[in-house]
Every structure is written in C-alpha cells, then in structure tokens.
Amino acid sequence: MSSKKAKMIVEKDFKVSDIDNRIYGSFVEHLGRAVYGGIYEPGHPDADENGFRKDVIELVKELNVPLVRYPGGNFVSGYNWEDGVGPKADRPRRLELAWRTIETNELGTNEFMDWAKLANAEVNMAVNLGTRGVDAARNLVEYCNHPSGTYYSDLRVSHGYKDPHKIKTWCLGNEMDGPWQIGQKTAVEYGRIANEAAKVMKLVDPTIELVACGSSSRTMPTFADWEATVLDHTYENVEFISLHQYYGNRDNDVANYLARSLEMDDFIKSVTSIADYIKSKKRSKKTINLAFDEWNVWYHSNDADSKMEPWSIAPPQLEDIYNFEDALLVGSMLITLLKNADRVKIACLAQLVNVIAPIMTENNGPAWKQTIFYPFMHASTFGRGAVLNPIVSTPKYDSKDYTDVPVLDTTAVYNEEKEELTIFAVNRDLEDSLLLECDIRNFEDYKVVEHIVLENDDLKKVNSAKNQAVAPHSGGNAEIDNGLISAILPKLSWNVIRLKK
C-alpha cells in the first residue's frame, strides 16, 4: 500500500463551467510536413481520390478534434489566400518566408474545408494581418461565407463550391508582437488594424466570432501591456484574446518540468485579469474569453531545424519525437485548460500532424501515435460536459522554479446527459505511488467502469511507427464502496477514472 495519500471530494453542484468543445481544438499550418506528407499525400497507398491520407483522418477522428486552426501560424502573415483557390494548374509557387521553404499552393482553402469535413472538424480560419490587411480579410470572409451573387462568393461557386463554408471562428492574424513575424506591429498598430478588420469582417457576416492576438508568450517584454492595448482598441468587436505557450525540459529536471502547468495556470489567470480590467475601464457588459490557440511541448527538434537547407518543398521541420514525461506534462496542461473552462473556450494543441504533433507519418508509409496522443484523446473523448471544482488535499513538493507543487494534479468532468463522471489525474511523484481517496457520495449508484493508466518505467521512452512502447492500459485498480472511490495512482502516471450510473 502506498504511504502517500491524497483526498478529494467531488460534488455535482460545485460546477466551474460547461466545457466548450472547442477546447479540444488543434492546428494545421503550412509548415514542414503538416500539410504535404501529413494530411495530404497524393499517391500514398492510403490516399483517397483527393489525395487525403485516410489513415491520418482516422487518427484525427480518434482524437475527436472539433476545431482546427488554419493556415497558420507564422505562415499566415505572408500568405495570399487567393494563391490557394481555383484550378491547381494556375496556382503560383511562392517563396514561403516564415519557414524559408517553397509553397506550392497545391492545397488551399477549399481543399482544407473538404479535409476538415472528412475529419468531423470545424475550421478556425486565420487572416493575414502581416503583409495584408482589412481588404483581404473582408474578401476572404465573403469568399468563404457569403451565399452567392457577389464577386468573391461567385468566385467560390465557380471553383465548384456552391454552398458557403460558414466558417464561424476567425483569428485576426498571428503573433503580431513577434520580431520573427512577417509584418510585426506595435500593440497600437495591431490593435487598430485588428479592430478595422473585425468591423468589416462582421459587416460581411455578423455571425462570426473573432480572436485577437495576445502576446506570443508571457515571456515577451511587452506582455500584459500588449494585451491591454490590443483589447483597448478591439474590445467591442472581438470575442477572444489568444494565448500561446510551449514548454521544454532542456535541463532534464523532471520535477520542475512537470510543474510547468502551474505557470500555464498563472498565465491564464493573468490574461483573464487584463481582459477584465479593460472590461471595467470600458464599463462594458461584455466578457472577453480566452483562446489558448497554441500550446504543447516543443524543444526536441530545435537543433535539427537549425541545420535545414532553405527553399525545399515540405521538408521535415519541428518534428519533435515525444517521450513519456512529455505525455505527463501534456496531461497536466489539459487538466489546467479544463480547470479554467469558465474563461478558456477555445484551445488548439499545436500542431496536429508531423509538426510538434500527436500524429506522425512516414512518406509512403504508416501513420502512428506519439506518446502525447493518449492524454489528449482521453480528455477529448471523456472530458465533455461540465467541469467540477473538487476539494483536493494532496502532498506537495518544491522544485527549482516552483513551490508547493501538488503531487496530485486533478480535475473532474460530469456529463449529466450521459450520467458519466470522469476523474483525470496525474501523479507527479517521482518515487511513490499515491493512494487517492475520493468522496462522490453526491453521485448515487455510480460505478467504476474503467481506470485507464498511462505509465512507464522509462521517462525518456518514445513511440515509433514500429513500436508503441508508451501506450495506456485499463488495468488501474480504482474501486468504489458506498460512494467512496479508492485508487492507487502509480508514480509518474496519467490516470482516467471513469464512472457511470
């Protein structure tokens, strides 16, 4: 029996928020092999008549991704959307300056909409506010969303798409504070153009929802001032402000690395505070929510990317191969997003295929699941409904950058309609298993249907096309007696305890 214990109480009425399913979104950018060789590979044995890899689509469906951000990312700040529509033979090849490759434009807006439909996903479309602006943004909305009878809507019809795409969610550019960004802007410059673009886009289609760019990360020197200034300009015309954050374990300090989700939580609360400050300042009744539209682990591929020759087509870029400890942090990041579901309504795991992704492919070969595939799939599949606020008592530890890190990182999701309760839990302890005692007496007649565990003795173990060395099992020992759950959570493990009435 474990010497360490954690307790929690889960009550139906202690509700944080209903979960917006878009919190399980992802991201496909014209970068590396995400598009060409990832979702699209004509001639692959498993490609359909449009060149889409069916094996990849099946894995995306397994992840239950409801929303995919597209086409960037840094890419969008130099992208002319017109290059990617119409007859393929007429599409130009361009120097793609964000990642210094050649963009063939073989796949563009309409093809991506076709792909998303096959993958059961909506599209979160980004407009170029780097090299372009208000005019291109309104024209793209007209092309995508207006029924017909105007220049751009009829152009879409002439391209074989009679029905409008009805894209609901739109990003006003990408990381416009970054010196690496094509067309970088100051907060005032960006705030002004984002607001003007927002106004005309909503004149074309008043039903759309818009995401303004927040800081590229909280380590940017302009963080906080940037958000405040941008929202000062855009507040009444946007619904969301974005957050981006990636983590790595360069110094190989596992205890510190697994605590980084605390930083993510603090980042979310900081941006929430800034948004509410502008709400107060403007005496507005409207609340701005958060779109955490880039998040993941990203550090493994940095050295390889620095050696890449420029101006090739779809070279391997940002191809992090994730290990077991990365999957644990991704689990905690998912728990953090859920805990903040009252304000985080959209989130996009960046990215979906090949590029810092849960799904990898080999050209002309198989598609396979990275270690991080599993916690995302579990959260997306079983984390639908309402997030509850459990009362938790857990041992804590200190690490290099954090104090009072909870050994037990956990949240609970209640799906009233399906009469299901799911507890997600990470045991961060490096040495010991943890005895979890959980009081759910409020949930009468609920039984444990499954206790999924992702565990591995080797923190650096990775998956490959040939070997799924890191994969979950359903052999967890959670049991319930008189409304009290007891479960042993193995050391360094991701756990999903599923209950049903």
Protein Blocks (a to p, Z undefined) as FASTA:
>chain_A
ZZbdcdddddfklcfbdcdfklmgccdddehjllnoplpcghiakbcfkopafklmmmmm
mnopabdcdfedjklmmccfklmgcjfklpccdddfklopadeklacfklmmmmmmmnop
acdddddfklgcfklmmmmmmmmmmgbhpfklmmmmmnopabafkiabdcehjhklbmkb
ghiacfklmmmmmmmmmmmmmmmmmmbccdddddfbfkbfkgojlmmmmmmmmmmmcfbd
cdddddddfkopaklmmmmmmmmmmmmmmmmmmmmmmmmmnopabdcddddfbgcddfkl
mmmmmmpcehiahiaehiacddfklmmmmmmmmmmmmmmmmmmmbdcdddfbopapfbdc
dehiacdddfklmmmmmmmmmmgcjdddddddddddddfkbghiafbacdddddfknopa
cdddddfbfkbccdddddfkllghiacfbdcddddfblkbccdfklcfbccdfkbcbdce
ehiacddddehiaddddddZZ
